[in-house]
Amino acid sequence: MISKKDTVLLQKFGAHIRRLREDKGLSLRELSYACNIDNSKISKIEQGRINVTVLTVLDLSAGLELPPAELMSFQKKV
């Protein structure tokens, strides 16, 4: 079971991913294609509904053309 604290972190991470995607002008479908992740999974990530693996973070960073550290800097920006 995921704690309330962890749920908040997942939501902050998801909001950060959404901002990065929107800043790049990408739709969910376009990011899905760029990183080879199903767009429904990206939607769930952005909603903070799932916990992602390191491999997923690496795929997202490749699709967003950003270093993985940028994706993980969400706590500093929220």
C-alpha positions as CSV (number, residue, x, y, z in Angstrom):
1,M,0.0,0.0,0.0
2,I,1.3,3.5,-0.9
3,S,1.4,6.0,1.9
4,K,-0.2,9.4,1.7
5,K,3.3,11.0,1.6
6,D,4.2,8.7,-1.4
7,T,0.9,9.6,-3.1
8,V,1.7,13.3,-2.9
9,L,5.2,12.7,-4.3
10,L,3.7,10.7,-7.2
11,Q,1.3,13.5,-7.9
12,K,4.0,16.1,-7.9
13,F,6.2,14.0,-10.2
14,G,3.2,13.5,-12.5
15,A,2.5,17.3,-12.6
16,H,6.1,17.9,-13.4
17,I,6.1,15.5,-16.3
18,R,2.9,17.1,-17.6
19,R,4.5,20.6,-17.4
20,L,7.7,19.3,-19.2
21,R,5.6,17.7,-21.9
22,E,3.4,20.8,-22.4
23,D,6.5,23.1,-22.4
24,K,7.8,21.0,-25.3
25,G,4.4,21.4,-27.1
26,L,3.8,17.6,-27.1
27,S,0.5,15.8,-26.9
28,L,0.2,12.6,-24.9
29,R,0.2,10.7,-28.2
30,E,3.3,12.5,-29.4
31,L,5.2,11.8,-26.2
32,S,4.0,8.2,-26.3
33,Y,5.4,7.7,-29.8
34,A,8.7,9.5,-28.9
35,C,9.4,7.3,-25.8
36,N,7.6,4.1,-26.8
37,I,5.3,4.2,-23.7
38,D,1.5,3.7,-24.1
39,N,-0.3,7.0,-23.9
40,S,-2.6,5.6,-21.2
41,K,0.4,4.9,-19.0
42,I,1.7,8.4,-19.5
43,S,-1.7,9.7,-18.5
44,K,-1.6,7.7,-15.4
45,I,1.9,8.9,-14.6
46,E,0.8,12.5,-15.0
47,Q,-2.1,11.9,-12.7
48,G,0.2,10.4,-10.1
49,R,-1.7,7.1,-10.2
50,I,1.3,4.8,-10.8
51,N,4.8,4.5,-9.5
52,V,7.4,4.4,-12.4
53,T,10.5,2.4,-12.7
54,V,14.0,3.7,-13.5
55,L,13.6,2.4,-17.1
56,T,10.4,4.4,-17.5
57,V,12.1,7.5,-16.3
58,L,14.9,6.9,-18.8
59,D,12.3,6.4,-21.6
60,L,10.5,9.5,-20.7
61,S,13.7,11.5,-20.6
62,A,14.6,10.3,-24.0
63,G,11.1,11.2,-25.4
64,L,11.3,14.6,-23.8
65,E,14.9,15.1,-24.9
66,L,15.9,16.0,-21.3
67,P,18.4,14.5,-18.9
68,P,16.8,12.1,-16.3
69,A,17.9,14.5,-13.6
70,E,15.6,17.2,-15.0
71,L,12.7,14.8,-14.6
72,M,13.7,14.0,-11.0
73,S,14.0,17.7,-10.0
74,F,10.3,18.0,-9.4
75,Q,10.6,18.5,-5.7
76,K,12.6,21.6,-6.2
77,K,10.1,23.2,-8.5
78,V,6.8,22.4,-6.7
